[in-house]
Amino acid sequence: METNAQISKSHNPVLNKLRLNDKSRVKKVIGVLSGKGGVGKSFVSSSLAVHAAKLGKRVAILDADITGASIPKSFGIHENALQSDGLILPAITKSGIQIMSVGLLLENETDPVIWRGPVISGVMSQFYTDVYWNDVDIMFVDMPPGTGDVTLTAFQSFPLDGIIIVSSPGDLVSLIVEKQVNMAKKMNMKILGLIENMSYFITPDTRKKYEIFGKSRLNEFSEKLQISALGSLPIDPKAKELVDAGRIEDYYNIDIEKIVKKII
């Protein structure tokens, strides 16, 4: 059994990286991950992609969260992926975002993905190598949560230019995020920064701000871990409404736009 030190030493960060097929072009790859599920990682991935597209970038989302794939639903995409010349064609959203997800391959989008780790890792890798990614400026990889085998494979395999870690307020979540940051550092990943999601709620009538899940620790925690604090995002009922309706591309948040400008 490999220890953390053995893992970081035995896996060269340059070797064994996935390669695109000859027809695809991707300039920058950014992983979006979280130490646990339920903090809005996929929402953040989608929102970053939407706002990058609004800023004129050619954007793609690779949904590597195989067992919890939710990206297609947020964009209102329900058809299956097609193939051409031996490559899988990504779905194209109304604003031109290219998307690949296991949700586009299942007979029914509500079918559970009951696969073991090696199969999940293989499919995740194929989404990078066997899909026709057409001249992408920035690809966001919605990574699986946690620090397990699939996340380790993603770190080792994807040619990531950097990662963004998504958290929410609270001591327990902070502890989990610290583990995620430590894992990323051991794997020689460039950490672009930390986003605190569900940081606060502003009432629509009085505009009063409430920190429902506890006081924000974004700046304190970022300083402790010596990573950038990219920004805090609110609990926004409008965002949930648009995601549920498959219309996330209609969402705009100035704080997300500011984050995107920092990373692209």
BELHU-V273641 format. One line per field, one symbol per residue. ss: DSSP state (a for helix, b for strand, c for the rest). A space follows every 50 residues. Layout:
BEGIN
ss=???
END
This chain:
BEGIN
ss=cccaaaaaaacccccccccccccccbbbbbbbbbccccccaaaaaaaaaa aaaaccccbbbbbccaaaccaaaacccccccbbbccbbbcbbcccccbbb caaaccccccccccccaaaaaaaaaaaaacbbcccbbbbbbbccccccaa aaaaaaaccccbbbbbbcccaaaaaaaaaaaaaaaaccccbbbbbbcccc bbccccccbbcccccccaaaaaaaacccbbbbccccaaaaaaaacccaaa cccaaaaaaaaaac
END
